[in-house]
Amino acid sequence: MTLVGSKWTTFRAFSQEVANLILIGLGKQRIKDTVDLRIGGGANYPSDADARSEYLSSLITRSQLSSERVSVVFERYGTKIEQ
C-alpha cells in the first residue's frame, strides 16, 4: 500500500489502518495509538478561545507584525509559526 502527497492527519489515519491490518495478520493487539497525539503545528496548540487569543497577542507583540498577518500565518502553520 502506498500513500503519496497528503496532510499529516490523512497520512496518520492511513498508517493506522495499514498497521491494524498488519497487526490482525500477525495476531497481535495494538499497544500504542497516536489519534490524540498532536504533531507539527498542532503541538502545544491553544486549547480554547481565551488561550488562543492570549497566544496570538503574545506572537503579535514578539513579532511586531500586524494582528491580521499573525492570524493568517497562525491558521496556516499553527504553532510552527514560532519558527
NUBAKE-802051 format. One record per residue (C-alpha): x, y, z. Coordinates in steps of 0.1 Angstrom, whole numbers, padded with zeros to 4 digits, always signed. Example, Ala and Ser with C-alpha at 12.3 -4.5 7.8 and 13.67 -1.06 7.14 Angstrom:
BEGIN
+0123-0045+0078/+0137-0011+0071/
// end
This chain:
BEGIN
+0000+0000+0000/+0012+0035-0008/+0001+0070+0000/+0017+0099-0017/+0011+0136-0010/-0013+0142+0018/-0017+0160+0051/-0002+0145+0082/-0037+0137+0096/-0046+0118+0065/-0012+0100+0065/-0016+0091+0101/-0051+0077+0096/-0040+0057+0066/-0010+0044+0085/-0032+0034+0114/-0054+0014+0090/-0024-0004+0075/-0009-0011+0109/-0043-0025+0121/-0043-0049+0091/-0008-0060+0098/-0015-0065+0135/-0045-0086+0126/-0024-0107+0102/+0002-0112+0130/-0024-0119+0156/-0012-0090+0177/-0031-0063+0196/-0023-0026+0192/-0005-0012+0223/+0000+0024+0212/-0023+0048+0195/-0015+0083+0180/-0050+0096+0174/-0047+0122+0202/-0011+0129+0196/-0006+0165+0184/+0021+0169+0158/+0035+0196+0137/+0017+0229+0141/-0009+0212+0164/+0017+0206+0192/+0010+0230+0221/-0019+0245+0202/-0040+0267+0224/-0069+0247+0240/-0097+0273+0239/-0106+0307+0226/-0091+0326+0255/-0058+0307+0253/-0057+0313+0215/-0063+0350+0220/-0035+0352+0246/-0012+0332+0224/-0018+0354+0193/-0014+0386+0214/+0020+0373+0226/+0030+0365+0190/+0019+0399+0178/+0040+0416+0205/+0071+0395+0199/+0070+0396+0161/+0058+0432+0157/+0036+0421+0128/+0000+0431+0124/-0027+0410+0140/-0041+0402+0106/-0008+0388+0094/-0002+0368+0125/-0037+0354+0123/-0033+0343+0087/+0001+0327+0093/-0011+0310+0125/-0041+0295+0108/-0018+0281+0081/+0011+0268+0103/-0003+0265+0138/+0023+0267+0165/+0050+0262+0138/+0046+0300+0135/+0072+0303+0162/+0099+0290+0139/
// end
